[in-house]
Amino acid sequence: MANPIQQRGAGVGCPRAAWVGMQKGRKATLYVIRCYGNGEVFYKVGISFCVASRFAAGKMPYRWRTLARYSSWDAGKVWDLEQLVHNSGLVSYAPLLPFAGKTECYGSADAVLLLLPDSTFILKSVMIDV
């Protein structure tokens, strides 16, 4: 018989529970970054405890800038928000260069931003490459 915790999706083997368990008193962040380079521009949505270290040197083949950030002490809430975005039926974008998270990308940020809570920090001038 299956473990009742596993049946509810909150036990061993559950990606959500594993990620939430890593919180350890840190704020979790859902981020939207604008990626550019290699003749491409696209937006990646993901979750992390530190966006800068998530894309430290050598981990990302594109230049990037943070477009939006939603942070919470409730890692489960951040996980669920990311799942809402990725399961919302938005048209995905397939980057040409490989990197971790390349399946979490979109050609436009407009619809993604509409799905985020009002308390999300959104940069207004990120559309200019530096």
C-alpha positions as CSV (number, residue, x, y, z in Angstrom):
1,M,0.0,0.0,0.0
2,A,1.3,3.5,-0.9
3,N,2.3,5.9,1.8
4,P,-0.6,8.3,2.5
5,I,1.8,11.3,2.4
6,Q,3.1,10.3,-1.0
7,Q,-0.5,9.9,-2.2
8,R,-1.2,13.6,-1.2
9,G,1.9,14.7,-3.2
10,A,3.7,16.0,-0.1
11,G,6.2,13.2,0.6
12,V,9.4,11.7,-0.5
13,G,9.7,11.9,-4.3
14,C,7.5,15.0,-4.6
15,P,9.4,17.8,-6.3
16,R,7.4,20.5,-4.5
17,A,8.1,19.0,-1.0
18,A,11.8,18.6,-1.8
19,W,12.1,22.2,-3.0
20,V,10.1,23.6,-0.1
21,G,12.3,21.5,2.3
22,M,15.4,23.3,1.0
23,Q,13.9,26.7,2.0
24,K,15.7,26.6,5.5
25,G,14.5,30.1,6.5
26,R,15.3,31.8,3.2
27,K,12.9,33.8,1.1
28,A,11.9,31.9,-2.1
29,T,11.7,34.0,-5.3
30,L,9.9,33.5,-8.6
31,Y,11.7,35.4,-11.2
32,V,11.1,36.5,-14.8
33,I,14.3,37.3,-16.7
34,R,14.8,38.8,-20.1
35,C,17.4,36.7,-22.0
36,Y,19.1,38.1,-25.0
37,G,22.1,37.3,-27.3
38,N,22.8,34.8,-30.1
39,G,20.2,36.8,-32.2
40,E,17.4,35.8,-29.7
41,V,15.3,37.6,-27.1
42,F,13.0,35.6,-24.8
43,Y,11.8,35.4,-21.2
44,K,12.6,32.7,-18.6
45,V,10.4,32.0,-15.6
46,G,11.8,30.1,-12.7
47,I,12.2,29.9,-8.9
48,S,15.3,30.2,-6.8
49,F,16.5,31.5,-3.5
50,C,19.1,33.6,-5.2
51,V,18.6,34.6,-8.8
52,A,22.2,35.9,-9.2
53,S,23.8,32.6,-8.1
54,R,21.2,30.6,-10.2
55,F,22.8,32.2,-13.3
56,A,26.4,32.6,-12.1
57,A,29.2,32.8,-14.7
58,G,29.2,29.8,-17.0
59,K,25.6,28.6,-16.2
60,M,23.8,30.8,-18.7
61,P,24.9,31.2,-22.3
62,Y,22.8,34.3,-22.8
63,R,23.0,37.8,-21.3
64,W,20.0,38.5,-19.0
65,R,18.3,41.1,-16.9
66,T,15.7,40.6,-14.2
67,L,12.3,41.8,-15.4
68,A,10.1,40.8,-12.4
69,R,10.5,39.2,-9.0
70,Y,8.0,37.8,-6.5
71,S,9.4,36.8,-3.1
72,S,7.8,35.1,-0.2
73,W,8.8,33.3,3.0
74,D,6.3,30.6,1.9
75,A,8.3,28.5,-0.6
76,G,5.2,26.4,-1.3
77,K,3.3,29.5,-2.5
78,V,6.2,30.4,-4.8
79,W,6.4,26.9,-6.2
80,D,2.6,26.9,-6.8
81,L,2.9,30.3,-8.6
82,E,5.6,28.9,-10.9
83,Q,3.4,25.9,-11.7
84,L,0.5,28.2,-12.4
85,V,2.6,30.1,-15.0
86,H,4.0,27.0,-16.6
87,N,0.7,25.2,-16.8
88,S,-1.3,28.2,-18.0
89,G,-1.1,27.3,-21.7
90,L,1.2,30.1,-22.7
91,V,3.2,29.6,-25.9
92,S,6.6,28.5,-25.0
93,Y,9.9,29.5,-26.6
94,A,12.8,27.0,-27.3
95,P,16.2,28.7,-26.9
96,L,18.8,27.7,-29.4
97,L,21.6,27.3,-26.8
98,P,21.3,24.7,-24.0
99,F,21.1,25.7,-20.3
100,A,19.3,24.4,-17.2
101,G,15.7,25.7,-17.4
102,K,15.6,26.1,-21.1
103,T,12.1,24.5,-21.1
104,E,10.7,27.3,-19.0
105,C,10.9,30.1,-21.6
106,Y,8.4,32.3,-23.4
107,G,8.6,34.6,-26.4
108,S,6.7,37.4,-24.6
109,A,6.5,38.5,-21.0
110,D,3.1,40.3,-21.2
111,A,0.9,37.3,-20.4
112,V,3.3,36.0,-17.8
113,L,3.2,39.3,-15.9
114,L,-0.6,39.3,-15.9
115,L,-0.5,36.0,-14.0
116,L,1.7,37.3,-11.1
117,P,0.3,38.8,-7.9
118,D,-0.1,42.6,-7.5
119,S,2.8,42.6,-5.0
120,T,5.3,41.5,-7.7
121,F,8.2,43.8,-8.2
122,I,8.3,44.6,-11.9
123,L,11.1,46.7,-13.6
124,K,9.7,49.1,-16.2
125,S,12.9,49.9,-18.1
126,V,14.3,46.4,-18.7
127,M,13.6,46.4,-22.4
128,I,16.9,48.2,-23.1
129,D,19.9,45.9,-23.5
130,V,23.1,47.0,-21.8
